[in-house]
Amino acid sequence: MLRALLTVVYFLLGMSIGIWLFPELISMTDIKLPKVIGNVFVYGAVGGLIFLAATAWSIPWLKTQVEKLEKKVLGRNISEIFFASIGMLFGLLVAVLLTLLINTLDIPVVNEIFPIISAVILGYLGFQVGLKKFGEVLELFQKSPKTAQTVSVKKLVDTSAIIDGRILDVLNTGFLEGEIIIPQFVLDELQLIADSTDHVKREKGQRGLDVLNQLRSESEDVSVQPVKYDKLDVDHQLIELANDIGASIITTDYNLNRVAQVHDIKVLNVNELQESLKLMLTQGDVFKILITKSGKEKGQGVGYLEDGTMVVVDEADEYINELQKVQVTSILQTNSGRIIFTKLAN
């Protein structure tokens, strides 16, 4: 559809050039054309065909640029687009006023070139200021500083974070604010995993689709965005989209985390969040633990904190499947995590 539209635009542009140019060229010669072919319809048709044939090579390139622009615009909300448009109109208005002022100098070359240059530069600057400073403009209309709202950064969710499922709990607790975007290519990858012949992958994919449905049903801020970048894998599409719309990425993928940081994209890693929220225990602290099994050493009982941290309790093998109050005696940090050694508090 876009290619056909651009072709029509090129043809109409060629028609305009032909209707203006051919009579000028013919008037410079002694050739007299019969009215059957010497009319605006023929001039326009010939001009359109010649221009289209000469510039057809640029249509695919222009189509790609328009599609990129479309993706960037679709990634913005209505407020951003509105203020960007207002900014551009303001920039063009300033360009017109400056042009009127410059025209009083009556310098032919300057009078012809300055309007174009000023319109392009000031229109672009106005667009960028309106797009990137719209949050500050909104704050001017707030009743007081206390009621001013912070413009939240959009967040893209990758496949690993959806399959992991913990994002649902994080969202329900209210720690995530702003628009949560599930790109179409992430949804496609989830569907592909859910249709896998490998039963393990299939279960992961189906769980991810269930989590996605819950996310969309429990929050109005979650949406699926129909955007795709050809010839790029899912991770690089996420990076490209995050750059285009100024979003951060929610993930549990370590490699994606590193690549995003190289591109100066903010990453919200669910694993790092869980690590930072682990219960901080020090020697002498007292807490309750369910002893679930015997330990390696004689008389030891073993239990686990909610985050999976192992707790070893001395002289507690007779209290298996019982909730006991224990006191921390020491903490051992290993490559695989912490082990907390305790004794019965009573």
N, C-alpha and C positions, 0 to 999 in steps of 0.2 A: 504493500500500500504506500509506504513512504517513498520507495523507489519510483513508483508511478507518479506520485505527486511531484517529486523533484524533476522528473522528465517533463511534465506539463509546464512547470515553472521555467525550465530551461527553454522550452519551445516558445513560450509566450515572450520571454526576454529576447530571444532571437527574432521573433516577429516584430517586436518594437524597434529593434535595431534595423531590420530590413526595411520597414515602412519609412524610417527616417533616412537611412543611408542610400538606398537604391535610387530614389529620385535625385538626390544630390549628385551621385556619380553619373547618372544618365544626362543630367543637365550640363555636365562638363564635356560632353561629347556631342556629335552631330546625329547620333542615333535617335530615330523616332520609332517608338514601339506602338503597335496597334493597341487599342483600348482593351482588347481581350486579354493581353498579358501585361499591359502597362497600367496596372491599377494596384491599389493598396492591398487587395486580397492576395494577389500573386506575389507582390513584394514581401508581404508578411509571411506567406507560406514558405517561400524560398529562403528568406532570412532565418526563419525558425528551423528549417531542416539543416541548413548549413551550420548554424550555431550549435545545434544539437549534435551533429556529426563531429564537429571540431572539439566539443567539450564533453562528450559522453564519457570519456575516461575518468572525469572528476566526480561523476555521480556516485559511484560506490564509496569513494573517500568521504564525500559530503554526507552521505547516508550514515556512515559510521560515526562521524562527528555529531550529527544531529541525535543519533541514538544515545551517545555518551551524555550529551546535554540533557536528553530526556530522563535518563536514569538519575542524574544529579538533581534535577528538578523534582522528580517523583520522591526522592529521598528526603526532601525538605517538607516541613509542615506549612500550612496555609499562612501563618503569621510571618514566617521567614520570606515566603514568596511575595506577600503583600508589601512588606517593608522594603524588600529589594527593589520591587517595581517602583515604589514611591521614591526611593533613593535615586534610581536611574532617571526618572522623570525630572527630579530636582536638578540633577547633573546636566541634563539636556537643556533645561530652562536657563541655567547659568551660562551654558555654552551659547545659547541664542542671544542673551544680553551682552556677553563679551563680543560676539560677532557684530552686533549693532554698533558697539563702541569702536571696534577695529575698522569698520567700514567708513567711519568718519575720516580716517587717515587717507582714504582714496589711493591705496597702493594696490594696483591690479593683481599681482601675483599673490600677495598676502590675502587680499579679499577673497580670492578663489580657493586657496588651500586652507586657511585658518578655520572656516566653519566645519570642514570635514574632520580635521585633527582635533579641534576642541570638542566636537560632539562625541567622537569615539573615546577620548581620554576621560572627559568629565562624566559621560554616561556610564563608563565602566567603573570609575571611582565611586559614583553615586550608588551603583548597584552593589558593589562590595561593601560599602559602609552600611547600607541598609540591611544587607544580609548578615553581616557579622556583628553589628551593634544593635540589632533590633531588641535584644533583651534589655539593654540599657534604656532604650526608648520606652519600652513597656513600663519600666520602673518609674518613669516620669509621671505616668498617669495613675500611679497608685496613690491612695489616700494618705498614707504615711509610710516611713521606712519600715515600720513593724509589719505592715501588711504586704510589703513587696515580696513577690514570688521569685524564686530562683529558677532559671531556665535549666532544666535537667538535660544532660547529654543523652542522646539516643544510645541504646545498647543492642548489639547484635549477638544472638545466641548461636553457638556452633553445635554441630551434631553431638560431640562428646558430652557437652553439658546437658543436653536434652536426655540422652540415654542414661547418664549418671542419675538424673532425677532430683538431686538435692536442690536444684534451682527452684523447684516448686516450694520447698520449705522456706528458702531464703526470701522468695517473693511474698509468701503469705505472712512472714514476720514484719514486712514493711521496710526491709533494709534496701530494697531496690526501688528507685524512683524514676519516673520518666517513661518514655516510650520503649517498649521491649519489642525488637523486630526479629522475626524468623524469616530469613531470605528464602526465596523459592528453591534455590539450589540446595539449601540445607534440608528442606522438606523432601526434595527429590532423592537426596542421598539416604535419608531415613527410610523412604519407601523402598529403595533398592536393597537396603540391609534387611528390611522386614520381609522381602520376597526372596531372600537368599535360600539356597538349598542346604546350607550349613545350619543345623538347628540352633546352635549357639548364637550365631549372628542373627538368625531369624527372630529369636526370643528378644535379643537386645533391640532390634529394630521395632518390634511390636511394642516393647515397653516404652521406647522413645516416642512412638506415635500416641500411646496412652497419656504419657506425661504432657505432650504437646496439646492434646485435646483438653486436659485439665487446666493447663496454663491459660488457654484461650477462653475457657468457660468461667474461670475464677477471677480473671482480671481483664478490664476493658483496655488496659494499656498494651496488651499483647496483640500483635498483628502479624500476618504473613505478607511479605512484600514481593510482588511479582517481578523480580529482577534477576538477570543472568548475564554473566560475562563469558563469551565464547572462548574456547581454546585455553581455559584456565581451570586448574583443579579447585576443589571446594575451598581449601585453605587460602589460596591466592585470590579467589573471588571475594572471600571475607575481607582480606586485607584491602583489596581494591575498593569495595563498597564502603568500608570504614573510612578510608581516605576521602572518598567522594562526598559522604554525608556528614563527616566529622563525628563518627560514632566510636564508642569503645566496644570491646569484645568480651563476652562471657564464655569461658571455656574451662575444660579440665585437661586439655592437651598441652603437654610441656613444650613440644616442638613449635606449635602454633604460638604459644606464649612468647617464645624467644624471637620468632620471626616478626611478630607484631611489635615487639619492643624495638627491634632494629628499624622499623618504619615509624617509630615515635607514636604508636597507637596505644592508648591506655588499655590494659587487660585486667579483667576481674576474674581471677582464678579461684574456682570454688574450693580446690584443694588447699590453697594458701589461706582462704577464709576459715576453713575448718581447723587448720593447724593453729591459726591465731586465736581461735575460740576454745582451744583445749583447756580443761580445768587445770589451773596452776596450783600445784601442791608443793609444800616445802616440809622439811623435817619437823615433826611434832604436830602437824595438822591431823585432825580427827574427822573421819567421815564414815558413812555406811556403805557396805559392799555386799553383794550376793555372792557367796562362795559356791562355785559351780563344779569344781573337781579337785582332785588331789594334785599336789605339786611334785616335782622331781625328787626333792629331798624328803626325808621321813618327817611326818607330822605337818608338812606344809599344805595349805589350801590355796586355791587360785580363783580369782574373780576378774571381771573386766569392767572398766569404766564405759560410759556411753560412746566415747570416741574410739573404743577398741584397745585402750592401754591396759596392759596386763598388770594385775595387782597380786603379789605373792604375800600370803598371810602365814606367819609362823604359828605352829601348834593349833592349826585350825582344820585338820582333815576330818575331825569328827563333826564339823558343822556344815558339811556339804549340803547345798540347796537351802541354806538358811541365811538370812540377812543379819550381818554382824557389824558392830561398830569397831573400827580399826584405827590405829595411829601410825603415821608414816615414820619409819626408822631411817630409810635411805632411798635414793632414786638413782637408777643406773640408766645412762643414755647410751643407746646402741645405734648402729647404722639403720636398723629397721624400726626404731622408735624407743619409747621409754619403758622401763620396767620399774614399778614402784614396790618396794619391800615394806611390809607393815607387820605390826603385832596386834593382837586383840587388845582393845582399849580397856576392857574391864578385867 
